[in-house]
Amino acid sequence: MEYLVDGVKISLKYTEPTENMPDDAGISVPLSDLAYTSIFYDLGIGPVNAIDLPASLNTGGGIVSYSLHVPVLPNQFRTVKLWVTATDTSGNSSAPSNS
């Protein structure tokens, strides 16, 4: 995931997953039921689900660009953690992405 911070505006760019998480045997199968991806941030007081974005295709692979605003006052320095999860049509969510 790439991101650019400009004041309190953060521009993100990432690619939707195309495979399900590996099963117990370590085998991954292509996605066929991706519903949406969710962008989260944390300013150190707990995670916030900024937005759920519909999948480009049920097989994933779309490139997502999104800008979000985080509630940081001017001249206030904060560490912001960002991550994305993917959720299928059955409601199963992935582990957080590497930010």
Disulfide bonds with the S-S distance in Angstrom:
none
